[in-house]
Amino acid sequence: MKLYYIPASCSLSPHIVLNELGLDATLIKVDHKKHLTELGANYFEVNSFGYVPAIELDDGTLLREGPAIVQYLGDLKPELGLVPTNGTLDRYRLQEWLSFLTSEIHKGYIPLLYSTLAGKYVDTAKPKLEKRFAWIDEQLTARPYLLGDSFTVADAYLFALTGWGQAAWLTSYYKADIHFDNLHNLRAWYDRVKVRPAVQKALREEGLV
């Protein structure tokens, strides 16, 4: 299995999940500007969309889109509980969270990451994104993780996205800084997730610590 990734991008999510599950995968770094892999291959020949993450299975099958990838990985070892059992309400809650994170948080960052092109739209997009994070903070009032007492793939996805708002390389060049000073539940959640061994391993492997 191969994971194509860009350090600190949304591909950090399946990277964390691979580590949580103890699955072996070859990590292949992608240059986001040149769209070349670290081996010099044209990444468009791997994923015609040109973005990460992408996972190539041992039989050559390619999976794109982070939410689909992390659910696939979690189902490889259901006994570890990173994804609830198919057909249960909890599984639909997981999918609800993954859809929300994709459409409201992940895509909500886009105007901030392309602030020069977005222009004044940033003044609308950033407060909206901050409200979405405030809502997440409320959901974490009485539970340690997004679905309750247990860490799931949704937490891995949110961790990758939350990190964008704190990364110096983003906040200094883009208008992507999202401050969590008053979001105490989210801050506690972030600190809780960050110290997980699988998360620390992924951060080291991507050169982020």
trRosetta pair geometry for C-beta under 8 A, 3 or more apart (Angstrom, degrees):
i j d omega theta_ij theta_ji phi_ij phi_ji
1 23 7.0 -9 55 154 149 116
1 24 7.1 133 45 98 102 62
1 25 4.4 -58 99 -113 101 89
1 26 7.1 170 91 19 48 74
1 55 6.3 -5 -173 -175 99 102
1 56 6.9 164 -155 84 49 57
1 57 5.9 -19 -107 -125 83 44
1 58 6.0 -52 -57 -48 63 78
2 25 6.4 149 -109 -175 17 88
2 26 4.7 -28 -109 68 76 99
2 27 7.9 164 -159 -86 64 14
2 28 5.6 17 -177 -6 109 121
2 55 6.8 161 81 -156 52 52
2 56 4.3 3 51 50 105 103
3 11 7.0 142 168 -178 103 112
3 14 6.1 -171 -134 111 127 117
3 15 6.2 144 145 -86 156 75
3 18 6.5 -94 -45 -40 149 154
3 25 4.9 55 -13 143 103 137
3 26 7.3 176 23 81 67 47
3 27 5.5 -22 67 -110 99 61
3 28 6.9 172 83 26 45 76
3 53 6.5 -27 -165 -160 88 114
3 54 7.8 155 -155 81 45 46
3 55 5.5 -17 -100 -103 66 82
4 11 7.2 -96 103 -131 54 151
4 28 5.0 -33 -102 77 65 104
4 30 5.4 50 179 -39 96 123
4 37 7.0 -82 -130 -105 105 109
4 43 7.0 134 -167 -141 142 110
4 46 6.2 127 -63 133 160 152
4 47 7.1 -158 73 -11 155 125
4 52 5.3 -139 115 -114 87 105
4 53 6.4 149 74 -158 71 58
4 54 4.5 5 43 56 121 91
4 55 7.5 -152 16 -75 77 35
4 56 7.5 66 -23 -12 102 98
5 9 6.9 176 -173 53 72 108
5 11 3.8 -176 -127 125 81 141
5 12 7.4 102 -157 -64 124 46
5 15 6.0 46 -101 -61 153 124
5 27 6.2 -34 24 -159 123 92
5 28 7.2 133 21 71 72 51
5 29 6.3 -44 75 -107 77 51
5 30 6.7 173 77 13 25 94
5 52 5.4 126 -123 -178 32 151
5 53 6.0 -3 -94 -111 71 91
5 206 7.0 -90 131 -105 136 112
6 9 4.0 47 77 -4 100 138
6 11 5.9 113 32 25 64 129
6 29 7.2 91 -105 -160 41 69
6 30 5.3 -63 -69 67 83 93
6 32 5.0 47 -124 -57 147 111
6 52 5.1 169 -2 30 92 142
7 12 7.9 54 -162 -72 39 100
7 29 7.2 1 -34 -133 88 109
7 206 4.1 147 -125 179 88 102
7 207 5.8 -38 -122 53 149 96
7 208 6.2 175 -174 -59 107 98
8 12 6.4 11 -127 -49 19 131
8 160 8.0 151 -173 -156 40 81
8 163 6.6 -132 -153 122 84 127
8 164 7.6 123 164 -89 95 68
8 167 6.1 83 -164 -107 138 157
8 169 7.7 89 97 57 172 128
8 206 6.6 160 -37 145 59 136
8 208 5.9 138 -71 -99 92 126
9 12 6.5 160 70 -16 43 88
9 32 7.5 144 -65 -75 143 137
9 52 5.8 90 98 75 144 116
9 53 7.8 164 104 -54 110 76
9 160 7.4 12 122 -178 32 119
10 13 5.8 -16 175 1 65 115
10 52 7.2 169 65 102 82 81
10 53 6.7 -118 102 -17 83 92
10 66 5.3 -92 147 -55 114 152
10 106 6.4 38 -96 -129 139 119
10 157 7.4 17 -159 -147 91 77
10 160 5.3 107 -131 132 44 139
10 161 6.9 24 -105 -70 88 79
11 14 6.2 -46 -162 40 59 99
11 15 6.1 67 141 -25 73 108
11 52 4.2 -29 -53 139 133 118
11 53 3.6 132 -113 -75 90 96
11 66 7.2 -139 -93 -93 45 108
11 160 7.8 167 52 -145 25 150
12 15 5.2 -62 -149 41 35 121
12 16 6.2 40 154 -25 70 102
12 156 7.9 -158 120 173 74 85
12 159 7.4 -112 118 102 118 93
12 160 4.0 161 70 -111 109 111
12 163 7.2 -22 70 40 164 148
12 202 6.1 111 -160 150 80 130
12 203 8.0 37 -147 -82 120 63
12 206 6.6 -48 -103 -30 94 166
13 16 6.0 -55 -153 31 27 108
13 17 6.6 22 152 -15 62 107
13 53 7.3 -124 57 -13 90 141
13 66 5.3 59 69 -164 138 126
13 70 6.0 -61 142 -67 107 133
13 153 7.3 73 173 -175 102 81
13 156 4.7 112 -153 131 71 95
13 157 4.4 35 -127 -94 140 56
13 159 7.3 146 -99 59 74 88
13 160 4.5 -83 -52 -8 84 144
14 17 5.2 -53 -144 39 41 115
14 18 6.2 50 155 -26 70 98
14 53 5.1 172 25 139 131 173
14 55 6.5 -124 165 -56 157 122
14 66 6.2 -141 -32 -139 103 78
14 69 4.8 -34 -89 123 138 127
14 70 5.4 -135 -91 -75 77 79
14 73 6.3 140 -146 -15 91 151
14 156 7.6 108 -63 134 23 137
15 18 5.9 -48 -151 29 29 113
15 19 6.8 24 151 -12 60 105
15 27 7.4 50 -120 -112 108 116
15 53 7.9 -159 -33 -103 83 139
15 202 4.5 120 127 -140 107 119
15 205 7.1 -159 -177 79 126 128
15 206 6.9 54 156 -49 168 122
16 19 5.8 -61 -156 39 33 109
16 20 6.2 36 149 -23 69 106
16 156 4.3 -174 84 -143 129 113
16 159 6.8 62 -42 69 170 137
16 160 7.5 -145 -5 -52 129 102
16 198 5.6 93 -167 132 69 103
16 199 5.4 13 -130 -97 115 66
16 202 4.8 -70 -81 -20 64 162
17 20 5.4 -50 -144 34 34 114
17 21 6.3 23 159 -10 66 110
17 70 5.0 171 -47 -134 165 89
17 73 5.0 102 132 98 126 145
17 74 6.6 -72 -163 -60 125 82
17 82 6.4 120 -142 175 95 153
17 153 5.4 23 -99 -116 129 94
17 156 5.2 147 -55 103 86 179
18 21 6.1 -68 -151 44 26 103
18 23 4.9 -95 -155 65 74 102
18 25 5.2 -66 -149 13 147 132
18 73 6.4 -84 -76 -153 63 146
18 202 8.0 120 57 -90 94 111
19 22 7.4 34 -173 -73 33 37
19 197 7.7 -147 152 116 118 74
19 198 3.6 151 113 -155 107 88
19 199 7.6 -180 81 -49 140 27
19 201 4.9 166 -144 78 147 128
19 202 5.4 -128 -7 -51 146 95
20 80 7.1 142 141 153 94 142
20 82 6.0 113 116 -88 137 137
20 151 7.5 -140 -134 116 143 126
20 156 7.3 -107 -14 -75 141 133
20 196 7.7 0 -94 150 98 133
20 198 4.2 41 -69 -142 63 174
21 73 6.2 -149 -7 163 157 100
21 74 7.3 -148 -74 -102 130 43
21 76 6.6 64 -173 76 150 111
21 77 5.0 153 -148 31 105 137
21 80 6.1 -179 -113 44 71 165
21 82 6.7 -72 -69 -5 97 150
22 77 7.9 66 46 -46 90 169
23 73 6.8 -129 17 -156 157 103
23 76 6.8 49 -84 97 139 148
23 77 7.6 -152 -56 -16 107 127
25 55 7.5 -55 -144 -138 140 102
27 205 6.4 159 -36 163 172 124
28 37 5.3 -17 168 -154 111 121
28 38 6.4 -157 -166 28 65 99
28 39 7.0 -44 -145 -5 108 109
29 37 6.9 124 80 -163 49 65
29 38 4.3 55 62 -37 96 123
30 35 7.2 -4 -179 -142 105 40
30 36 7.3 166 -154 86 64 31
30 37 5.6 -44 -99 -102 68 60
30 38 7.5 -98 -72 -26 28 75
30 43 5.2 67 -139 -98 118 149
30 52 5.7 171 38 -53 141 126
31 34 4.3 9 107 44 129 99
31 35 6.8 -79 83 -18 80 14
31 36 5.0 6 39 55 117 78
31 37 7.6 -163 7 -93 80 10
31 38 7.5 127 -33 -73 89 58
31 43 7.9 -165 48 -20 67 134
32 35 7.4 23 -159 -73 25 57
32 52 8.0 -88 -92 5 95 110
35 42 6.9 25 123 -162 95 63
35 43 4.6 -126 177 46 72 111
35 44 5.8 36 156 -36 133 90
35 50 5.2 -44 -123 -147 128 105
36 40 6.0 -16 -180 -143 120 32
36 41 6.7 148 -160 70 70 36
36 42 6.5 -43 -107 -100 69 38
36 43 6.2 -155 -101 -18 14 95
37 40 6.8 -39 72 29 76 20
37 41 4.5 7 31 51 117 90
37 43 5.6 132 -46 -75 79 90
37 46 7.4 76 -50 -16 124 144
41 45 6.7 -98 166 55 100 121
41 46 7.2 80 123 -36 123 111
42 45 4.6 79 87 -5 98 108
42 46 7.9 177 103 -5 58 81
43 46 5.3 -51 -161 34 54 112
43 47 6.4 -18 160 41 85 86
43 50 6.3 91 105 -136 108 60
44 47 7.1 -79 -131 78 31 51
44 48 5.9 48 -172 -126 75 42
44 50 5.5 -12 -91 -83 81 86
46 54 6.1 144 141 95 110 156
46 56 7.2 -82 -155 -59 107 124
46 62 7.1 164 178 -120 71 141
47 50 6.3 -163 100 -45 94 16
47 51 6.8 -95 120 52 138 45
47 52 7.6 152 35 -85 159 48
47 54 4.5 -146 -59 -66 132 152
47 62 7.0 -175 -84 175 79 139
47 64 5.9 122 -132 -97 118 119
49 64 6.9 97 25 -153 133 151
53 64 7.7 166 94 -146 58 51
53 66 5.5 91 31 -86 111 80
53 69 5.9 -77 96 21 124 170
54 62 6.0 -9 -176 -168 109 102
54 63 6.9 160 -160 81 58 50
54 64 5.3 -21 -108 -98 85 72
54 69 8.0 -158 -133 -82 22 140
55 62 7.3 153 81 -154 45 52
55 63 4.8 -8 59 56 95 102
55 69 5.2 130 0 -137 125 117
55 72 7.7 -164 66 79 146 137
55 73 7.8 -176 -82 -61 173 108
56 60 6.7 -24 -172 -145 99 33
56 61 7.3 154 -157 80 54 41
56 62 5.4 -23 -101 -99 71 74
56 63 8.0 -169 -78 21 27 69
57 60 6.9 -31 73 40 75 19
57 61 4.3 1 39 59 120 92
57 62 7.6 -144 9 -71 79 26
57 63 7.1 69 -33 -11 100 102
63 68 6.1 -147 -176 114 108 110
63 69 5.1 139 123 -95 122 82
63 72 6.0 -85 -136 15 168 163
64 68 7.3 42 86 59 44 129
64 69 7.6 -74 159 -51 11 109
65 68 4.5 56 88 18 106 112
65 69 6.6 171 87 -17 52 90
66 69 5.5 -61 -142 36 30 113
66 70 6.2 21 168 -15 70 106
66 102 7.6 177 63 -95 106 102
66 157 6.3 125 141 -115 128 108
67 70 6.3 -55 -141 36 27 103
67 71 6.5 24 160 -14 61 109
67 95 7.8 88 179 -134 125 64
67 98 4.0 114 -131 173 119 127
67 99 7.4 68 -126 -65 165 49
67 101 7.8 151 -79 70 112 108
67 102 5.9 -52 -33 -57 132 131
67 157 7.1 25 -85 -96 72 152
68 71 6.0 -62 -152 39 30 109
68 72 6.3 32 153 -21 66 108
69 72 5.7 -57 -152 35 30 112
69 73 6.3 26 155 -17 66 107
70 73 5.6 -51 -145 38 35 112
70 74 6.2 38 155 -21 65 107
70 82 7.8 -114 172 144 92 119
70 83 7.7 150 135 -67 80 116
70 98 7.7 -168 63 -114 123 130
70 153 3.8 145 155 -171 123 135
70 156 6.5 178 -133 73 142 130
70 157 6.6 -111 -8 -55 165 106
71 74 5.7 -53 -143 38 31 112
71 75 6.3 31 157 -20 63 107
71 83 5.6 103 -135 -111 64 151
71 94 7.6 129 -100 130 104 128
71 95 7.9 29 -87 -87 142 84
71 98 7.6 -36 -49 -66 112 168
71 153 6.6 -156 -69 64 51 163
72 75 6.0 -62 -154 35 27 110
72 76 7.2 39 148 -33 61 96
73 76 5.7 -44 -164 11 39 116
73 82 7.7 -38 106 96 89 143
73 153 7.4 134 68 -102 104 134
74 77 7.2 -88 -166 57 36 70
74 78 7.2 69 148 -96 72 55
74 80 7.7 -128 -151 74 71 104
74 82 4.1 -133 -125 91 106 103
74 83 3.3 107 125 -10 143 113
74 152 7.7 25 -118 -164 149 78
74 153 5.2 -94 -52 -40 134 130
75 78 5.9 9 -143 -68 46 93
75 83 6.0 -41 -57 62 67 142
75 86 7.6 34 -112 -42 120 109
77 80 4.7 31 125 3 109 116
77 82 7.5 53 80 18 93 113
78 81 7.6 58 172 -67 50 36
78 83 7.0 -68 -119 68 73 89
78 85 6.7 66 -167 -96 128 72
81 84 7.6 20 -156 -86 69 49
81 150 5.5 -59 138 172 129 152
81 152 7.5 -88 141 -95 73 81
82 151 7.2 -25 -115 111 74 78
82 152 5.5 128 -169 -143 50 54
82 153 5.2 76 160 -43 100 84
83 91 7.0 49 167 -120 87 85
83 94 6.1 110 -144 179 74 171
83 152 6.5 101 -86 -157 41 103
83 153 5.8 0 -70 1 88 121
84 88 5.2 -106 150 71 118 125
84 90 3.6 -175 -120 108 168 110
84 91 4.3 -136 87 -66 104 66
84 93 7.4 51 13 51 150 97
84 94 5.7 -175 20 -21 103 131
84 147 7.4 -155 -39 -177 118 157
84 152 7.5 -22 -27 -118 79 138
85 88 4.8 75 72 -9 88 124
85 90 7.5 64 37 65 68 111
85 91 6.2 -92 83 -51 39 121
86 91 5.6 105 -115 -120 30 168
87 91 6.6 56 32 32 26 146
88 91 4.9 107 59 -3 76 98
88 92 7.6 -145 99 2 48 83
89 92 5.7 -57 -156 39 41 109
89 93 6.3 46 145 -24 69 102
90 93 5.2 -49 -147 34 37 117
90 94 6.5 44 150 -23 65 98
90 147 6.5 76 -159 -170 96 128
91 94 5.5 -47 -154 30 35 115
91 95 6.6 32 149 -15 64 103
92 95 5.5 -50 -146 39 38 111
92 96 6.2 49 149 -27 65 101
93 96 5.3 -47 -148 31 33 118
93 97 6.6 33 152 -17 63 101
93 147 6.0 117 117 -125 122 100
94 97 5.8 -56 -154 36 32 109
94 98 6.3 28 152 -17 67 107
94 147 6.3 -10 -80 -82 78 138
94 152 6.1 -115 -116 156 112 150
94 153 7.2 60 -165 54 120 96
94 154 5.7 -147 -147 -39 74 121
95 98 5.5 -51 -141 39 35 111
95 99 6.2 37 156 -20 66 105
96 99 5.9 -57 -150 36 26 110
96 100 6.4 26 153 -18 62 108
97 100 5.6 -56 -146 37 31 112
97 101 6.2 29 157 -18 67 107
97 146 5.4 93 -137 153 153 137
97 147 7.1 -99 -19 -65 153 89
97 154 4.1 22 113 -138 137 143
98 101 5.8 -54 -143 38 30 109
98 102 6.3 31 156 -20 63 108
98 153 7.5 8 -83 105 117 103
98 154 5.8 -112 -63 -101 74 90
98 157 6.5 97 -119 20 76 168
99 102 5.8 -57 -148 36 29 112
99 103 6.1 3 165 1 66 114
100 103 6.5 -69 -138 48 23 93
100 104 5.2 -23 -175 24 66 123
100 105 7.2 52 136 -5 71 100
101 104 7.0 -55 -100 54 14 84
101 105 4.9 -34 -151 39 55 124
101 106 6.0 64 147 -22 68 100
101 154 6.8 169 -18 -155 144 82
101 157 5.2 96 128 125 159 125
101 158 5.9 -109 -116 -77 134 76
101 161 6.4 -169 -169 -3 103 157
102 105 7.6 34 -5 50 10 81
102 106 5.1 -27 -142 32 35 133
102 107 6.8 40 152 -16 54 100
103 106 7.4 27 -19 49 14 94
103 107 5.6 -20 -153 24 34 129
104 107 7.2 20 -37 52 8 93
104 108 5.6 13 164 -36 42 124
104 132 4.9 176 154 -133 113 146
105 108 5.4 -52 -133 31 18 119
105 109 7.1 23 160 -26 54 98
105 129 7.1 100 -128 -146 53 90
105 132 5.9 -163 -79 127 76 139
105 133 7.5 99 -114 -70 106 77
105 136 8.0 36 -77 -45 132 141
105 158 7.3 15 106 -120 171 73
105 161 5.0 64 139 162 122 154
106 109 6.4 -59 -170 19 27 109
106 161 5.8 -94 -80 -105 69 129
107 110 5.5 -20 -166 -11 52 119
108 111 7.8 -48 -180 23 42 95
108 112 8.0 26 136 0 63 113
108 125 6.6 166 -168 -175 69 93
108 128 6.5 -140 -144 106 116 100
108 129 4.1 146 152 -98 125 99
108 132 6.2 -142 -57 24 173 154
109 112 5.3 -71 -164 46 56 113
109 113 5.6 49 145 -23 89 109
109 129 6.7 99 -72 -123 54 149
109 161 7.2 -153 -31 -156 139 93
109 164 5.9 11 -131 115 151 155
109 176 6.2 39 -158 -137 98 108
110 113 5.8 -60 -142 39 31 107
110 114 6.3 -8 168 16 67 108
110 118 8.0 141 123 -73 72 133
110 125 8.0 -100 68 -166 68 150
111 114 6.4 -75 -139 60 28 83
111 115 6.9 70 153 -93 62 56
111 118 4.0 113 -157 -127 83 156
111 121 5.2 -114 -147 113 137 108
111 122 5.4 -175 143 -90 107 63
111 125 3.9 116 60 24 144 174
111 126 7.7 -116 93 -46 113 70
112 115 5.8 4 -158 -66 35 99
112 118 7.6 -37 -55 33 23 160
112 122 6.1 105 -94 -132 59 100
112 125 6.4 -149 -43 110 81 123
112 126 6.1 100 -83 -86 113 90
112 129 7.2 -49 -27 5 134 162
112 174 5.9 87 149 154 75 115
112 175 5.1 -120 -152 86 81 77
112 176 4.2 118 139 -95 121 68
113 170 7.5 -48 -107 -149 84 108
113 174 5.4 -15 -123 -147 42 156
113 176 5.8 39 -74 -77 66 127
114 117 4.6 -28 158 43 104 113
114 118 5.4 113 99 -27 81 100
115 118 5.4 -59 -131 44 32 111
115 119 7.9 139 172 -42 55 18
115 122 5.0 33 -134 -77 90 144
115 174 5.6 145 -3 -159 119 76
115 175 4.4 101 -92 17 154 110
115 176 7.8 -132 -40 -46 119 73
116 119 7.6 17 167 -62 27 58
118 121 4.4 -104 177 62 90 110
118 122 5.1 104 108 -49 124 85
118 125 6.9 -49 180 9 145 145
119 122 7.0 -163 97 0 24 94
120 123 5.3 -30 -174 15 66 117
120 124 7.6 56 138 -7 72 96
121 124 5.7 -58 -164 40 50 107
121 125 5.7 43 145 -20 80 113
122 125 5.5 -60 -131 44 33 107
122 126 5.6 33 172 -25 71 109
122 175 5.5 49 -167 83 144 147
123 126 6.8 -37 -126 28 18 107
123 127 7.6 13 166 -5 47 106
124 127 6.9 -68 -161 39 28 101
124 128 6.5 23 152 -17 65 115
125 128 5.7 -64 -153 38 32 114
125 129 6.3 30 155 -20 69 107
126 129 5.7 -54 -147 35 32 110
126 130 6.4 34 154 -20 65 105
126 175 6.8 -71 -78 136 136 110
126 178 7.8 -165 -159 -92 86 86
127 130 5.4 -53 -146 37 35 114
127 131 6.5 39 154 -22 66 101
128 131 5.7 -52 -153 32 32 112
128 132 6.7 34 149 -20 63 102
129 132 5.6 -50 -152 31 37 113
129 133 6.6 35 150 -16 66 102
129 178 6.5 -97 122 -99 114 131
130 133 5.7 -53 -151 37 35 110
130 134 6.4 40 148 -23 65 104
130 178 6.1 -174 -93 -143 78 99
131 134 5.4 -50 -147 34 35 115
131 135 6.5 40 151 -22 64 100
132 135 5.6 -49 -154 31 34 114
132 136 6.8 37 148 -18 63 100
133 136 5.5 -48 -151 33 38 114
133 137 6.5 47 147 -25 64 100
133 162 7.8 118 -126 -112 115 89
133 165 7.8 14 -87 -30 155 169
133 178 6.1 133 -24 167 163 136
133 180 7.0 -105 158 -98 135 92
133 183 6.3 -53 141 -94 101 165
133 186 6.4 39 177 -108 91 169
134 137 5.3 -47 -153 29 36 119
134 138 6.9 40 148 -21 63 98
134 183 6.3 -127 -105 -96 57 114
135 138 5.6 -49 -156 30 37 113
135 139 6.8 37 148 -20 65 102
136 139 5.5 -54 -153 33 38 113
136 140 6.6 29 152 -15 67 108
136 146 7.9 -39 -153 -111 98 98
136 158 7.3 160 -156 -143 148 136
136 186 6.0 73 105 -93 102 117
137 140 6.0 -65 -153 38 31 107
137 141 7.7 65 145 -57 58 77
137 180 7.9 169 -83 -149 124 95
137 183 4.0 -115 -94 -154 143 99
137 184 7.4 91 -162 44 117 48
137 185 4.8 129 -165 58 71 105
137 186 4.3 -66 -94 -28 86 107
138 141 5.9 -14 -170 -31 43 113
138 185 7.5 139 -67 46 14 150
139 143 7.5 -40 150 47 69 112
139 146 7.0 27 124 -140 128 65
140 143 6.3 -103 -141 68 47 73
140 144 7.7 34 -158 -145 90 13
140 146 7.5 -46 -83 -91 91 51
140 185 3.9 155 94 153 106 119
140 186 6.1 136 37 -72 149 54
140 188 7.6 172 143 66 130 100
140 189 5.2 -71 -150 -49 153 136
141 185 5.6 -73 -81 -89 45 155
143 146 7.7 84 108 -142 124 4
143 147 7.8 -126 153 93 146 23
143 148 5.2 -87 -152 -131 135 34
143 149 6.8 -101 -154 -60 92 49
144 148 7.9 21 45 142 73 33
144 149 6.3 52 37 -132 108 44
144 189 7.1 152 -177 -109 51 82
144 192 6.4 -132 -172 158 99 168
145 148 6.4 -8 68 66 90 33
145 149 6.8 32 29 138 104 7
145 150 6.1 -85 50 86 148 27
145 151 5.2 -153 -107 -88 152 46
145 152 6.6 130 151 9 133 81
145 155 5.2 -50 -154 -72 104 137
145 189 7.2 131 -103 -141 43 107
146 152 6.7 -93 59 47 103 108
146 154 4.7 -101 71 109 149 124
146 155 5.5 -167 3 -69 108 78
146 158 6.5 143 -57 -8 136 148
147 150 6.7 -33 81 65 106 80
147 152 5.2 36 13 0 132 140
147 154 6.4 112 -33 42 104 136
151 155 5.1 -90 -152 49 75 153
151 156 7.8 80 172 -43 100 82
151 193 7.2 137 -122 -113 119 89
151 196 7.1 90 -109 -96 167 154
152 155 5.6 115 56 3 57 96
152 156 7.7 -108 113 0 43 89
153 156 5.2 -47 -154 32 46 117
153 157 6.5 48 149 -21 70 100
154 157 5.7 -52 -151 35 35 112
154 158 6.4 32 153 -15 67 106
155 158 5.8 -53 -143 40 33 109
155 159 6.2 41 155 -27 65 104
155 189 7.8 -131 -139 177 104 110
155 193 5.8 -163 166 -107 111 133
156 159 5.7 -51 -149 29 29 115
156 160 6.9 29 154 -17 61 102
156 193 8.0 -177 -89 -165 44 129
156 199 7.9 -158 -119 -90 80 95
157 160 6.0 -56 -158 33 32 109
157 161 6.6 20 152 -10 66 110
158 161 5.7 -62 -147 44 35 107
158 162 5.7 36 157 -23 72 109
159 162 5.8 -53 -139 37 27 110
159 163 6.4 36 158 -27 60 105
159 190 7.0 141 -122 -130 76 70
159 193 4.9 -135 -92 130 127 146
159 194 7.3 167 -149 -72 120 65
159 199 6.7 -85 163 -125 161 128
160 163 5.9 -56 -157 26 27 116
160 164 7.7 38 147 -30 57 93
161 164 5.9 -39 -167 9 41 115
162 165 6.2 -56 -170 30 45 108
162 166 7.1 22 145 -4 71 112
162 178 8.0 -104 -147 75 58 127
162 180 7.8 27 -163 -56 107 146
162 186 7.3 -170 -129 176 137 109
162 190 5.6 -135 131 -104 149 117
163 166 5.8 -73 -152 46 42 103
163 167 5.9 53 155 -45 78 103
164 167 6.0 -45 -140 13 30 115
164 170 5.7 -24 -170 58 69 179
164 176 5.8 -75 153 159 97 130
164 178 7.8 48 93 15 81 113
165 170 7.7 -83 -95 96 17 136
165 171 7.5 63 -176 -73 39 109
165 176 6.3 -130 -103 146 52 80
165 177 5.9 90 -168 -157 68 33
165 178 3.2 -50 -143 38 138 96
165 179 7.6 -139 161 -43 116 27
165 180 7.4 101 109 -32 134 101
166 171 7.5 -37 -171 -32 13 131
166 177 7.7 82 -90 -136 27 73
166 178 7.8 -60 -47 59 62 76
166 180 7.8 -35 -72 8 108 116
167 170 4.4 67 81 13 103 108
167 171 6.6 162 82 -9 52 90
167 176 7.9 -6 56 98 93 123
168 171 5.9 -62 -133 45 31 101
168 172 5.7 25 170 -19 69 115
169 172 6.5 -51 -132 36 21 107
169 173 6.6 -6 171 7 55 116
170 173 6.7 -81 -147 48 23 90
170 174 5.2 -37 -174 42 68 113
170 176 4.5 -56 157 66 112 133
170 177 7.3 155 108 -64 91 63
171 174 7.1 -58 -97 65 19 73
171 176 6.0 -111 -84 69 56 77
171 177 3.7 63 -127 -70 111 104
179 182 7.9 54 123 13 96 81
180 183 4.3 -73 -158 51 79 111
180 186 5.4 -115 -152 95 126 118
180 187 5.0 157 132 -69 120 92
180 190 7.2 83 103 -2 170 147
181 187 7.9 52 -115 -65 17 142
183 186 4.0 -5 140 34 116 120
183 187 5.9 135 94 -24 74 89
184 187 5.6 -53 -143 38 31 113
184 188 6.3 32 158 -18 65 106
185 188 5.8 -55 -148 37 29 109
185 189 6.3 32 152 -20 64 107
186 189 5.5 -52 -146 36 32 114
186 190 6.2 36 153 -23 66 104
187 190 5.7 -51 -146 33 30 112
187 191 6.4 27 156 -14 64 106
188 191 5.9 -56 -148 40 30 109
188 192 6.2 35 151 -24 64 109
189 192 5.5 -58 -149 35 30 115
189 193 6.3 22 157 -15 67 107
190 193 6.1 -59 -147 39 28 105
190 194 6.1 32 156 -28 64 110
191 194 5.7 -50 -140 29 29 116
191 195 7.0 20 165 -14 61 105
192 195 6.9 -71 -163 33 23 100
192 196 7.9 40 143 -40 57 94
193 196 5.8 -35 -167 -4 45 117
193 199 6.0 118 155 -64 73 162
194 199 5.8 -138 -145 123 28 144
194 200 7.5 78 163 -68 58 77
195 199 7.3 45 54 65 13 123
195 200 6.8 14 -153 -49 33 116
196 199 4.3 81 66 7 94 108
196 200 6.9 -170 85 -8 46 85
197 200 5.7 -56 -143 39 31 110
197 201 6.2 35 157 -22 66 107
198 201 5.7 -52 -148 34 30 114
198 202 6.6 30 153 -18 62 105
199 202 5.8 -55 -151 36 32 110
199 203 6.4 32 152 -19 66 106
200 203 5.7 -54 -146 37 32 112
200 204 6.4 32 154 -18 65 104
200 209 7.1 -32 -153 19 72 161
201 204 5.8 -55 -150 36 30 110
201 205 6.2 27 154 -18 65 110
202 205 5.7 -57 -144 39 31 110
202 206 6.3 15 160 -6 66 111
203 206 6.2 -66 -146 46 27 100
203 208 4.3 -93 -162 71 78 110
203 209 4.6 55 134 -12 115 112
204 207 7.6 37 -179 -71 32 27
204 208 7.5 -90 -60 47 20 72
204 209 5.6 -51 -79 54 63 106
